[in-house]
Amino acid sequence: MGLVGEVLLLPFAPVRGSAWVIGQVLREAERIYYDPAAVRAELAKLEEELVAGEIDEEEFDRREDELLDRLEIGLRAGYGNSDGTA
């Protein structure tokens, strides 16, 4: 893009900068959400809740399925190491 194009787009620089920041925040949030180590910790906590009687089997199964889906997505997307650990 030439000098004229840059001058014409200059008023939109704050918008482009904001979009970049929002994209960075979104990527980091996804990395944390799908991090296999974090998901495994949540699975362990969920099992503790079941053993302590804080939740029933149905709630455990529903939440476990959600966490296992997150774990699979995280591993497939490469959020953990190649050996499946974070």
MARMI-681806 format. One record per residue (C-alpha): x, y negated, z negated. Coordinates in Angstrom, 3 decimals. Example, Ala and Ser with C-alpha at 12.3 -4.5 7.8 and 13.67 -1.06 7.14 Angstrom:
<node><u>12.300</u><v>4.500</v><w>-7.800</w></node>
<node><u>13.670</u><v>1.060</v><w>-7.140</w></node>
REM end
This chain:
<node><u>0.000</u><v>0.000</v><w>0.000</w></node>
<node><u>1.365</u><v>-3.357</v><w>0.895</w></node>
<node><u>1.767</u><v>-6.517</v><w>-1.076</w></node>
<node><u>-1.642</u><v>-7.834</v><w>-0.017</w></node>
<node><u>-3.343</u><v>-4.653</v><w>-1.226</w></node>
<node><u>-1.560</u><v>-4.849</v><w>-4.574</w></node>
<node><u>-2.594</u><v>-8.482</v><w>-5.012</w></node>
<node><u>-6.201</u><v>-7.690</v><w>-4.144</w></node>
<node><u>-6.313</u><v>-4.756</v><w>-6.603</w></node>
<node><u>-4.606</u><v>-6.662</v><w>-9.414</w></node>
<node><u>-7.905</u><v>-7.571</v><w>-11.140</w></node>
<node><u>-8.638</u><v>-3.840</v><w>-11.444</w></node>
<node><u>-5.356</u><v>-3.017</v><w>-13.227</w></node>
<node><u>-6.963</u><v>-2.897</v><w>-16.702</w></node>
<node><u>-9.581</u><v>-0.464</v><w>-15.420</w></node>
<node><u>-6.954</u><v>1.783</v><w>-13.839</w></node>
<node><u>-4.893</u><v>1.655</v><w>-17.036</w></node>
<node><u>-7.914</u><v>2.506</v><w>-19.172</w></node>
<node><u>-8.801</u><v>5.420</v><w>-16.916</w></node>
<node><u>-5.250</u><v>6.765</v><w>-17.268</w></node>
<node><u>-5.397</u><v>6.510</v><w>-21.080</w></node>
<node><u>-8.797</u><v>8.220</v><w>-21.202</w></node>
<node><u>-7.451</u><v>11.019</v><w>-19.002</w></node>
<node><u>-4.452</u><v>11.513</v><w>-21.304</w></node>
<node><u>-6.669</u><v>11.636</v><w>-24.401</w></node>
<node><u>-9.009</u><v>14.123</v><w>-22.733</w></node>
<node><u>-6.125</u><v>16.424</v><w>-21.741</w></node>
<node><u>-4.709</u><v>16.375</v><w>-25.275</w></node>
<node><u>-8.140</u><v>17.080</v><w>-26.782</w></node>
<node><u>-8.566</u><v>20.069</v><w>-24.456</w></node>
<node><u>-5.085</u><v>21.338</v><w>-25.335</w></node>
<node><u>-5.908</u><v>21.222</v><w>-29.042</w></node>
<node><u>-9.392</u><v>22.726</v><w>-28.578</w></node>
<node><u>-8.134</u><v>25.678</v><w>-26.512</w></node>
<node><u>-4.853</u><v>26.218</v><w>-28.403</w></node>
<node><u>-4.700</u><v>29.982</v><w>-29.098</w></node>
<node><u>-3.137</u><v>29.491</v><w>-32.543</w></node>
<node><u>-5.972</u><v>27.178</v><w>-33.599</w></node>
<node><u>-8.612</u><v>29.571</v><w>-32.246</w></node>
<node><u>-7.026</u><v>32.519</v><w>-34.077</w></node>
<node><u>-7.031</u><v>30.504</v><w>-37.301</w></node>
<node><u>-10.732</u><v>29.775</v><w>-36.806</w></node>
<node><u>-11.375</u><v>33.486</v><w>-36.200</w></node>
<node><u>-9.634</u><v>34.355</v><w>-39.464</w></node>
<node><u>-11.657</u><v>31.718</v><w>-41.326</w></node>
<node><u>-14.845</u><v>33.047</v><w>-39.754</w></node>
<node><u>-14.038</u><v>36.567</v><w>-40.946</w></node>
<node><u>-13.397</u><v>35.228</v><w>-44.447</w></node>
<node><u>-16.826</u><v>33.565</v><w>-44.393</w></node>
<node><u>-18.431</u><v>36.875</v><w>-43.408</w></node>
<node><u>-16.645</u><v>38.816</v><w>-46.146</w></node>
<node><u>-17.564</u><v>36.159</v><w>-48.724</w></node>
<node><u>-21.215</u><v>36.432</v><w>-47.684</w></node>
<node><u>-21.410</u><v>32.807</v><w>-46.526</w></node>
<node><u>-22.716</u><v>33.866</v><w>-43.094</w></node>
<node><u>-24.603</u><v>36.915</v><w>-41.830</w></node>
<node><u>-23.604</u><v>39.368</v><w>-39.076</w></node>
<node><u>-25.710</u><v>37.608</v><w>-36.442</w></node>
<node><u>-24.066</u><v>34.222</v><w>-37.093</w></node>
<node><u>-20.643</u><v>35.890</v><w>-37.186</w></node>
<node><u>-21.206</u><v>37.604</v><w>-33.824</w></node>
<node><u>-22.444</u><v>34.403</v><w>-32.178</w></node>
<node><u>-19.534</u><v>32.276</v><w>-33.407</w></node>
<node><u>-16.991</u><v>35.036</v><w>-32.743</w></node>
<node><u>-18.136</u><v>35.257</v><w>-29.113</w></node>
<node><u>-17.707</u><v>31.482</v><w>-28.723</w></node>
<node><u>-14.217</u><v>31.605</v><w>-30.221</w></node>
<node><u>-13.172</u><v>34.569</v><w>-28.079</w></node>
<node><u>-14.357</u><v>32.712</v><w>-24.979</w></node>
<node><u>-12.246</u><v>29.703</v><w>-26.035</w></node>
<node><u>-9.259</u><v>31.973</v><w>-26.647</w></node>
<node><u>-9.590</u><v>33.550</v><w>-23.205</w></node>
<node><u>-9.839</u><v>30.155</v><w>-21.517</w></node>
<node><u>-6.866</u><v>28.848</v><w>-23.476</w></node>
<node><u>-4.684</u><v>31.808</v><w>-22.591</w></node>
<node><u>-5.723</u><v>31.711</v><w>-18.937</w></node>
<node><u>-5.028</u><v>27.966</v><w>-18.736</w></node>
<node><u>-1.592</u><v>28.474</v><w>-20.263</w></node>
<node><u>-2.095</u><v>26.607</v><w>-23.528</w></node>
<node><u>-0.190</u><v>29.346</v><w>-25.368</w></node>
<node><u>3.110</u><v>31.042</v><w>-24.562</w></node>
<node><u>3.280</u><v>33.790</v><w>-21.973</w></node>
<node><u>3.176</u><v>36.469</v><w>-24.707</w></node>
<node><u>-0.179</u><v>35.144</v><w>-25.969</w></node>
<node><u>1.181</u><v>33.211</v><w>-28.910</w></node>
<node><u>1.139</u><v>29.493</v><w>-29.429</w></node>
REM end
